[in-house]
Amino acid sequence: MFGVVPKVLWNKLNPADELNRIKLGLNCLLIQTRARKILVDTGVGAKLKERFKDMYRVEREHGLVQSLGNVGIEPEEIDFVINTHLHFDHCGGNTIEKNGSYIPTFPNAQYVIQAQEWAAAMNPNERTKASYLKENFEPLKSAAQLMLVAGEHTISEGVTVIPTPGHTQGHQSVLIESAGKKAFYCGDLIPTASHVRLPYIMGYDLYPVDILETKRKILEQAANEHWLLIFEHDPVAPFTYVLDKEGKKCVEKIKEEEWK
């Protein structure tokens, strides 16, 4: 998760277990506009094999569908699902298994994916194929629920996908605007609050130099315009503001009791 950064540095804030694993969140986002219900990313899903769950030490009380149900929303009510990219921990909940085949979890939704990301996922190489599990996204096309976009695209009032290349070249993040304020769902551009530091670049990032420049640009804008940043993988501080202190970016974490 921290690439070339020495463990003696990152382990202070992200302590590892005996197998060198750290705790991460799977923070999907529900956006409700006046007209639409939009879901951003779908986590690892419910199709996990026991070996997978053990290897990644997946721990959760319930999955995404139940989490939505807890706030009174059924899968049929979702109008759009935005996938930041198609790695298994971001789109595993796109589909469910039913009668031996895979179908979209959200039957009335259009799934919004960058065309460049779709092409990469459908034609993976030896480095990327373990991250792209086709049962998570291939059924979207046959169900006519695939919405490919190229570049910046407005999904609904106040909700726009923004290309943020580096983790993958087709990676996108989501800019949300409401009442004169802005929030930005980072996806794997900045997965946790620790990754606000520019050198903290994951070994998973396929294009590290590109992600460095993308991070620099986004963080400058976020600091200048006081964006709320939403971190998909932070288990403690999913919502923060970023501040510019003496030319360095740091985070102003929002206490859990405030965002809950």
Summary of the structure (lengths in Angstrom):
residues: 260
radius of gyration: 17.7
end to end distance: 26.6
largest distance: 58.5
contacts: 806
relative contact order: 0.15
helix: 27%
strand: 25%
